[in-house]
Amino acid sequence: MQVKGYFRNVKEADKELLFTWANDAETRRQSFSSAPITWDEHTAWFARTQADTDSPHWILMVCDEERGDAQPAGVLRLTRDQDGAAYRISYSIAPAWRGHGLGSLLLTLAKRWTAALCFTCTELYGEVKAENIASVRCFEKAGYEKAAGGTGSAAGGNPEILRFRADVPRKSLIYFRADANAQVGYGHLMRCLTIADACEGRGLNPVFVTADEESQGTIAARGFPCLTLNTDHRNMESELGKLPALLADGAPVVLDSYHVTKHYVETLKENGHRVAWMDDLKEQEYPVDMLINYNVYAKQLDYPMDRDTGSGVHPVGKRDGRCTYLLGPGYAPVRPSFRREDAGVRETLGTVLVTTGGSDPYGAGVWFAKLFAERLPDAKILVVCGPYAKGKDELYRLAEQNGNIEVVEGCSDLSSLMHESDLAVAAAGSTLYELCAAGLPGVLYYLADNQRMGAEAFARETGVVNLGDIRAESFPTEADAQLTAVLAHLTAAPERKKLADAMHALVDGNGAGRIAEALAKLVFTHET
């Protein structure tokens, strides 16, 4: 069984669970002190560890395939040596999770998360009984070296105790500054997570930085450390007093926010960081080292770049040096799970997918569900309900009244739904690029001013129908008429195939890898 885990901080609510784990028979047998631990002893120890801010104390969370949610599966505590540079590892795996390779996973994550969150630590080490073959193998599999002579220090050089060590890999760090909450939505964060996955596959070590804790669970579940600033995401300059101290020296930073300012970028660069910026509208120009705009209309914007190669990657002179431009839908950061080379279509239009983003502020889910249920009474209508969706209760009531409507919640990857659908409706945001990569014909609308250009460009380049601005008073009447015509047209499989091919030709799904290759040059240029 392959699992992907992450750490979260130990909380007061974990006190009893840790007591149970600590007194497990196998845990006590392999500990240096095998005597049972009393509740009073545990309570005093727990209070000390919670008060010790210099010693990270984390719960390992992994996905339970049967339950579908994250479950606590182990614990890790790092204790600083007197010199402050090396941290000693103490860990255990929950009895129910043994035998799944989680020991090596925990020890591997320890290096990455310590590199991101604990700058005073340069070395990790652990000591284990030589007879504890399982733990010995975990250290070895996770890339820890056996110390010279193979003996541990805690027992005065006792050959029955082995010591393993590893340097904290602070090289190849790259930071992603993005937010996701009820006001922002999840688009910025999700595209950064996709790029981060591609960066990790190229030897980089991504770390996320957020203003608040609302998206921390989503980030951690993807396996990435997250630094939370506890600031207002709308006032990014307010975080400059604390952010530079949290970043590794010289590590590049990817910015993905509409609240970036010139002063913010200049401060990062003055502190030695190379900066990449996810731009969408070209409303501002910043002294960045890399600019990424994968929108369909990006190459038509008036960026100050050379246009001799036509590739969308153009190094040009800037005030602070050279800037690389990554422009056009070839850089759309779509997750690999969406990519489908053979965009075949089924003969019958049997399933319609309705996506409305994270918050659905204008009730698009309910409106489209009603309309498709009426127009396609024999089709299944899948309505994806985001974490901050308004009108969720009304949507569930509608599903109870209409047997062909199904509400989907808690879905972080829509690829499987797209692959089983025959037609989709989506706002002109990141989901539209995923539809293209999946080869799923769609209909679009927009719900924000910054989506209008994208909606118009997609319609122009692919022939997909643009229903317009859902905020407009005329939208219900005009969109209803347009959808009636669209459905009459796209019930035919050849027409859906033609649209699917046009969309897939525009976005092939390899954009995240192309961005990661370019970001790797920023990282490795810094390190050399």
N, C-alpha and C positions, 0 to 999 in steps of 0.2 A: 504494500500500500504506500503510495507516494503522498506525502502531506507537505503543505507549506505553512510554516508557523511564524509567529511574531511575538514580541514581548509587550506586556503592559506592566505598569507599576503595581506592586503589591498594595492592596487596600486593606482597611480595617476588616472588611467583610471576609477576607481570606484567612483570618486568624485561625479559625477552627479547622479549615481545610488543611492548612500547613501543619497543624498539630497532628492531624490524622496521618498525613504523609510521613511526617518525621518519625512516628512510632510504628510504621509498617515494619514487619519482622525482617524483611530483606534489607531495608534501609538501615535499620539498627545494626544488622550483622556486618554490613560493609562500612559502617562509620568507624572513626578512630575511637569513639567512645560508644560502646554497644548497650549501655544501660538505658532503660526506658526513660522518657522525658515526662516529668510531671506537668500538669496544667499551670501551676504557679511558675515553674521554671520557663515554660514556653511563653507565658504572658510577659514576664520580665524581659526575656530575649526579644520578643516581638516589639515591645515598646522601645527598646534600645535601637533596633534596626530601623524602625520607622523614624526615629529622631536623628539618625545618622545620615545626613544629606550627602556625605562623601562616599557612601557605599551603595551603589545601585542595587536594587532588590526587585527582581522582575518575575512575573508569572509567564510561562510559555503557553501560548494559546495556539491550538491547532483545530482544523476543521473536522468535525465529526460527520463522516459521509452519510450515515444513516439519519442523523438529526438535521444536518444541513447548516448547523451554526458552529461557532467557535467554542471550544471547551478548554478549560485549564488542564494542562497535561504535564506540567513540571514547574520547577522553581530554580532560579539562579540568583545567587548573591555574590557580589564582588566586594572584597575587603581590602582596603588600601594598606600597603606596607608602610613602615615608618618613613622611608625615603620618599614616598608619595608617587613613585613612578610605576611600580608594579602592583597589580591587584590579584589577590588570590581568589580562585573560583571555588564556590561551594554550590553543588547542584544535586538535584534528584529528579527522577521521572516518576510520575504517579503510577501506582501499581497497575491500574487498568490500561495504561498506555505503553507498558514495557513490551519489547519485542518488535517495535515498529520503526526502529532507527532514529528515535527522537533524541537520544543522547548526543549523537554526532550532529544532528540538526541544531540542538540547543547550543552546543559548543561553537558551531560555525556562526550562528547568529550572534553569539557573545562578542566575537571579534568585530563584526560589522557595526553592531549597535554601540559598542564601547568607542569605536573610532568616531562615531557621529555625535555621541552624547557625553563623552567623558574625556575631555582634552588632557587632563592631568595624567591619564594612564598611557603608558608606552608599552607595557608588557602584561600579558595575562599568564597565570600559571595555576596548575592544579596538582594536588597530591592525592594519590590513590593507592590502596593496598595492591601489591603485586598479584595477589590471588583473585582480585576483582577483574577477571578477564574481560567482562562486558564493558566496564568503564575504560579499561586500557585501550580496547579497540575503538571506543568512541573518540577518545583523544587522538588516536592515530588517524582515524578516518577524517576527522575534522582538521587535520593538518598541523597538529601540535607536535613539537619535537620533544623527544625524551632528553632530559637534562644530562649533562656530562656525568658519566659514572652511573647514571640511572637510579640514583638514590635521592630520597627526599630530604628536605631540610627540617621539616617539622619534627621528625623523630631523631634528629641528630645524626643523619647519615645512615639510618636504618635501611639495609638492602631490601627489606620487605615492603618498603614504601617507595613508589616511583613518582617522579616529578616530571610533568609535562609543561612546556612553555610555548608561547607564540607571541610574536610582535603584533602590536595593534596596527592594522593596515590602513594608515591614514592617507596613503597615496590614492590617487584616482577618485577622490571625492568630488561629487558634483551636486549642487543644491538646486531644488525646485521650490520657488516661492509662489504658492497658489493657495486659494481658499475655496471652500464649498460650504454653503449654508443656505438658509431659506431665502436670503436676499440675492446671493450670487448664483445659485444653482450649481450643478455638478460638472458642467461642460469643461471649464478650465482645468479642474483637478483631474478629470478622467483622461483628458488628452495628455497631461503631464505624466500620469501614471503609465500610459501606454509608451510614451517616449522613454520613461525610466526603465521599463521592462527591457526595451531594446538596448538601452545603455548598459544595463547589467549584463546582458548577453555579450557585450563587447569589452568586458573587464572593468567597467566603471562601477563606482559605489554610490548610488543615488541616496540622497537624504532630502526629506521634505521639510519645509518651514511654513507654518500656518499662523494666522492671526488668533484663531480660537480653536477650541477642542472639538468642534462639531464634526469635523471630517477625519479626526485622528484614527478612529476605528477602521474606516475605509482604507486609509493609507497603510496602517499596520497590517491589515488583513492581506494586503498585497506583498507583505514582507519587507517594507521599507521603514526605517526609523523616521520619526517625526519630531521636530522641535516646535513647541507652541509658544507664541510670544505674548498671548493674553492682551492683545491690542485691538483697535478698531480697524477692520479690513479696509474701511473707506478712507482712512487717514494713514497711509503707509509711511509718511515721513515721521509720524510719531514713534515708530519702532526703531528708528535709526540710533537711538540711544543705547539699545541693547543688542540689536542684530549683529553688528560686526564682531562683537566679543564671542558670539556663538558659532561663527564660521571658521573653518580651518583656513590657515594662511594661504591666500592665493587661489583657493578653489573656485572654479567658475560657478556662476549663479544664473539659473534660467528664471526669468520673470514672466508670470502669466497673470496679469491683472489690469483692469482698466483704470486703476488708481495709482499706477506708477507715475512718478514725476521726474523731471530732468535732474533735480537736486538729489533724488533718491539714487538714480543711476550713477551720478557723479560721485556720491559718497562711497558707493561700493567700489568704484574704480580707484578712487583715492586710497582705499584700503587694500588695493592690490588684487581685486577680483576682476576677472574677465566676465562680461555680461552678455547673455543671450536673451532676446525679448520675443515673446509670442505676440505678434501684432495682428490686428484684424482690419483696421480701418484707415491706417495712416493719417490719423488726426494729429499726431505729435511726431516729432523726430528727436531721438535720444542718442547720445554718444555711445552706442553699444558696439560690441564686437561681432555680434551675429544677430540678424533679424530674420524671423521665420513668419511668413504669411502664406498659408496653404490655401487660402480662399480662391475660388474659381476666377475671381476678378483681380487677383493680386498683381499679375504682370501688367495690368492696365493702369495701375496706380503710378504716380509720378515719383518713384523712388530715385534718389540721386546715385545711379549706378551705371556701370558700363553695360552696354547691350550687345556686345559683339559675339558672345557665345550662344545666346538664346537658351541656355540651360536652366536659368533661374538661380544659378550660383555665381555671384559676381563680386569678387573682391574689388573694393574701390577705396580711394583715399578719403579719410575722415579727419576731423580735427584731432582725434585722439589715436589715430592709427588707421588700421584697415578693418573694414566691416564686410562680412560675408552675408549675402542675401539668399535665403532659401524661399523661393516664391512658386506658388501654384499648387494645384491639387495633387501633383506627384509627391508632395511632402505631407499630405493629410495623414495624421498619426492614428491609423486604424489598427486595432488589435488583430493579431494573426488569426484568431478564431473566426473573424468575420470573412476573411478572404476566401473566396471560392472561385477557382479558375473557370470551371464550367458552369456558367450562369444559365442552367436549364430552367424551363418553366413547366409546370403541370398543365394538363389540358383544361382542367376545371378551376375556376376561381373559387377555391373552397375556404381559404383562411385569410382574413384581413388583420393586419397588425396596426394598432393605433398607439403612437408614442407621443408624450406631451411634455417631456423634460422632468426636472426634479420637483418643480413647484406647481405647474399647471395653473397659473394665476387667473386665467380667463375661462376655466371650465371646458377646455377643448376635449378632454376625455369623455365627458358626458355628452357633449354635443355630437361628436363624431360617432360615438357608440350608438346613439339613437338613430342617426341618419343611416349608418351602414346596416343596422338591424332591420330597418324598414326597407332599404333598397335591396339587400341581399339576405332574405329570410332563411335561406338554406345554408348560408356560410357561417363559419365560426368567427366571432369578433374578439380578438385578444387585445385588451386595453392595459397597457403598462402604466402602473400607478407609481409615481416617484415618491421619495421619502417625505417631501414637503407638500404633496399635492393637496390643493383645496378642493372641497366638494367630494371628498373620498366617500363619505357616507351615502351621498346621493348616487354615486357610481355603483356601490354595492347593492343598493336598493334596485337600481335599474337592472343589474345582473340577475337578481332574484326574480324579477318580472319577465326577463327575456332569457330563455334557456340557451340561446346561441351566443350570449355575451359572457366572457370570462375575464375577471380582473386578475392581473398579475402584479404582485408586490414583491419587494425584496430581491429583485433580479438585477445583479450587477453586470451581467454579460448577456446582451440581447441576441447574440449570434445564433443560438439554437432556435429562438423564436423566429428570427428572420429566415433561417433555412427551412422552416416548416410552413412559412407563409407564402402567399401568392401575390399580395399587394400590401402596401404600407402607406400610412400617412404620418408625416413628421414635420416638426418645425425646422426651419432652415438653419440648423446648428450642426453639431458634431454627428448626430444620429444620421443625418442625410449622407454624410461621407461613408458611414458604415453600411447604409443601404446600397450604395454604389459598389463597394468592395464585395458585398454579398451577392450582387447581381439580382437584387430584389426591386422590381419596378415600384415606383412610389408617386405620391401626390404630396405637395408641400404647402405650408403656410408660414407666416412669420408673426412673431409676437413682440418684437423689439425693433427699434430703429436700426440697430447695428446688424440686423439680419436681413434687411430689405435688399441690399446690394447682392448678397449671396443668393437669395431667393430668385431674384431677376436673372442673375448670371447662370444659375443652374437650369432655369427654364430655357434660357437662350441656347446653352451649350448642349443640352440633352433632350429637350422636348418634354421634360416633366412638367405637369400642370402646376402652376403657382396660383393657389387660391387667394393669396393676398394677405392683408393685415387683419388678424383676428380681432383686433381692438376696434376696428371700424364698425360703425352702426350698420352699414350695408353688408357686412360680411355674411351673416346668416342667409340672407336671400341670395346674394350673388354666388356664394360658395355652394349652396344647395343646387343651384342650376348648373354650375360647373361640374359638380360631382356626378350629377345625373348623366351628363354627356360623357364624362370620363368613364363611368362604369359601363355604359353602353358600348364604348370603344374597347376597353381593356378586358372585357369578358372573353375576348378572342385571344387564344394563346399566342398566335404569331405577333400580335400587337404588343402584348406584354413582353415577349422575347425581344422585340426590336427596342423597346424602351430599356429593358434590363441591360442589353448589350451596350447601348449608348452611355448609360450611367457607369457601367463597369469599365468602359474604355477611358472614362475621365479619371477615375480613382481606382488604382489597381491594388491598393491595400499594403504597399511596401513603403509608405512614407515615413513611418516611425523609424525604420532601419536607416533610411537615408539621413534623417535628422541626427540619429545617434552617431552615425559615422562622422558627421560634421562636428558634433559636440565633443567627440573623442579627441579631435584635433586640438580643440581648446584646452582640454584637460592635459593631454600629453605635452603640448607646447609649453604649458605652465610648468610642468614637472621637469622638463629638460632645460 
